[in-house]
Amino acid sequence: WFCHRIGLPTGSGGVLASGGTLSNLMALVAARAALDATPRDPVLLCSEDAHVSINKAARVMGLEEDALQTLPVTPSGGLCLEALADRLTTLQTQGRPCLAVVATAGTTVRGAIDPLSELAHLCRDAEVWLHVDAAIGGVFALSSSHASLMDGMELADSITLNPQKLLGITKASSLLLLRDRIHLRKAFSTG
Ligand SMILES: *Cc1c(COP(=O)(O)O)cnc(C)c1O
């Protein structure tokens, strides 16, 4: 129902978890499993205002100390696109793979929304997985008066969305939605 409501295509799907921290972790594990070969020393990119759970995910996944690279935000608090484009080019020059770009739709401190559509196009061009941490802001997509704030979220490869935050659900709850649910199976199926 959520996949449909936020505009993900046929073939999308997801899984529930007890919090956004776990959904973010699963998203990044799925991103890694989606690659043909496990890359050496991959990097994760996000803004300096991304949630601390991205850092935790990098540690749980056993990534290198310098794997999480944060990028500056603009005065309004969204990830700086020029900085991201530059960093992607630098990584390419260094031959260092980028596992995923993590965008935030509603940062924890300021509520800022990264430029989702532009990020999605940048990531598509660079063939990098885009995860949108919409733990806070994702539910705006359900509101006809505010849905445009989430424009571009539906282009992501994976999305974290927390009913326990702005929907006021009192049970700890989070959704991980994938553009192609096959990646959940690839990462976690035990047969
Ligand atoms: C709260 C939050 C999370 C983590 O969610 P938990 O349910 O507390 O694990 C992830 N990302 C953002 C942006 C958040 O605000």
The ligand as an ORCA input file, in Angstrom:
! r2SCAN-3c Opt
* xyz 0 1
  C      14.668      8.772     13.843
  C      15.435      8.711     12.606
  C      16.029      7.506     12.180
  C      16.105      6.263     13.012
  O      14.913      5.824     13.410
  P      14.727      4.933     14.729
  O      13.330      4.459     14.505
  O      14.899      5.859     15.885
  O      15.721      3.832     14.686
  C      16.643      7.482     10.941
  N      16.707      8.589     10.189
  C      16.178      9.767     10.574
  C      16.290     10.939      9.662
  C      15.537      9.869     11.806
  O      15.060     11.059     12.207
*
